[in-house]
Amino acid sequence: MEEKTEELRELFLDVTDEETLTESQEDSRGSLTGERKPVDERLEAVIAQLDEKFGVTTSLSREQECQLVRLFYAGESDSAIASTLELSEADVFDARMALLLVRETDIPEQELRREHQRRLLTEGRVETVATETGLEETVVERAKAALTADERSGRVSHRFRIEFEEILTDADLTVQFTVSAHEDGLADATDGAEVDVEF
């Protein structure tokens, strides 16, 4: 049994990168509101590049912008993001556009994907498009913002979105690998060990 205990100890040290078992194990493992992690630093670097290229103007702090990117790629709705970040949905939408995070649903599929309507929107003729399509002007305004953001993103071959996705995919794979390695290691270390012990 001592051999199994030693294997568990070594596995623990490998997974946690701690030098001894007596060091503090209370460090935050990270969350949307917790301590900043390398992923956030990488996201910030991309946002800084995007800002340099297009000028990112939002009412959010840089930390909130990073959280918004995380939540967007986690599939959260604007209302859910607004609730988490304690913002209005309008602020979330505006920030998404500034960060070039466009959803397919931001542009009504049938009414505004025709070339004629897109051209009118790029010319700023929101009222004309609203009249022709029967859509509310607020919906058309949002679509115009989305088309503008999508056009900007396309100008740089969607580089910023690709970088966001790669950063978050790398982070997700790292977490999955660590958890898998931890579970596999524990399974190996406890294989054959007595678990039905009477005290």
N, C-alpha and C positions, 0 to 999 in steps of 0.2 A: 504494500500500500504506500510505503514511503516513496517508492519509485514513481508511482502515479502522481503523488503530491508534488514531487519535484518537476515532473513534466508539466503539470498545471501551472506551477510557479514560473517556469521558463516561458510558457505560452503567454501568460499574463504580462510578463516583462516585454515580450516581443510585440504584443498588440498595443500596449500602452506607452511604449518607449520610455518607461520609468527605469531608473537605475536600481532602486530598491523597493521593497514592498511597503516600507514605512513612509515613503514620500506622500504628500497630499494627493488624494484622489478626487478632490473637489473642484477641479478646473471645469469650467463650462464646456460642454460639448457643442455649443453653438445652437442658435435659434434665430428666428427673424428679429427678435428683440434683444438677443444676447450679445456676447462679446464678438468683436469683429474678427473675421477669419480671412485666410488668404483668398478664398473665393470672392469675398466682397472687395478686396483690394484689386483683384483682376477685373471685376465688373466696373469698379470705379475708373480704372485705367481706360477701359473701352469707352465709358461715358465721357471721360475727359477728351478722348480723341474725337468722339462724335461732336462734342461741344466745340472743339477747335475747327471742325469741318463745317458744321451748320449753325452752331450757336444754340445750345440747349437752354431754353428759358422755361423753367417750371417754378411752381410755388413750393416745391419739395426740397428738403435738404438732400445732399448727395447720398446720405445713408438711406433715406426714404426711397430715393430713385433706385438704389440697388435692391431694396426690398420689393419694390414694385416689379422690377425685372424678374426676380425670383418667383413672385406670386403669379405674374403673367404666364411664365413658362410652366408653372404648376397647374395651369388651367383654371385659375380663379377668375370669376367675373369681376367687372368694375365695381359692383356693389360690395362684393366680398373684400376686394382690395381696399376700397374706401373704408369699410368697417375696421379692417385690420390696422390700417395706417391712420385712422381717425381723420379722414379727409372727406370732401364732397366727391360725388361721382364725377362731377364736371372737372374737378382738379385732377382726378385720376385719368380721365379721358385726355385732357390737355397734355398731361405728362407723358402718357403713352404715345401721343402723336409726336411730341418733341423727341422721344427716344426711338421713334420709328417702329413702334410696336403695334402694327395694324392687324386687326382681326378681319376675317372674311365678312363677318356680319356688320362691320362698320360701313360697308357699301352695299345697299340693297341690290340684290343679285340681278333681277330682271330690269328694273327701272333705270339704274345708273351705270350699268356696265357697257351700254352702247357707246360707240365712239362719239356720236353727236353730243350726247349728254355729258360725257367726260370733257369734251372740248369746251362746252359752255361753262362747266364748273371751273376749269383751269383759267377761264377768262373772268371768273368771279361773278357770273350771272346766275346767282342762286335763286332769285325770285323767278326768273324765266324757267329754270329747270323745275322748280316747285310747281309752277303753273302747268307745265307740259306733262309732268308725271303724276300730279295730284298728291305729291308727298308734302308733309309739313316742312316748312322752311328750316326748322331746327334739325330735322333728319338730313336735309340736303346740306346744311352747314357742316354737320358731322362728316358726311360723306366727302365733302370738299376737303376737309382737313385730312381725312384718311387718304384720299387720292394724292394730296400734296406730299404727305409723309411717305407714301408708297413710291411716289416718283423720285423723291430724294434718296430713298433706300436703293432704288434701282440704279440711280446714277453711280453708285459705288458698288454695284453688283451685290447688294444686300450684305456687304461685308460686316457691318456692325451686328446685324441680327445673327449672322453665322457665328460670329465670335461669342455673342451671348450664349447661344445654344451650345457651342463647344465647351465653354467654361462650365456651364451647369450640367452638361452630360458627363464631363470629366469628374465633377464633384459627386454626381450620383453614382457613377461606376466605382469611385473610390470607396464610398460608403458601402455599396453592395459587396465589394471585394473584401473589405475589412470585416463586415458582419459574417460573410461566408467563411472566410479564413478562421475567424474566431469560433464559429460553430463547428467547422470541420476539425479544428484543433482540439476543441473540447471533446468531441466525439471520439477522436483517436486516443486522447489522454485518459478517458474514462472507460474505454473499451475493455471489457473483462473485469472491471472493478466491481466489488460487491456493493450493491445498492440497497439490498434488503437486509439491513442490519438491525438486530434487536438491541435496545439499550436497557 
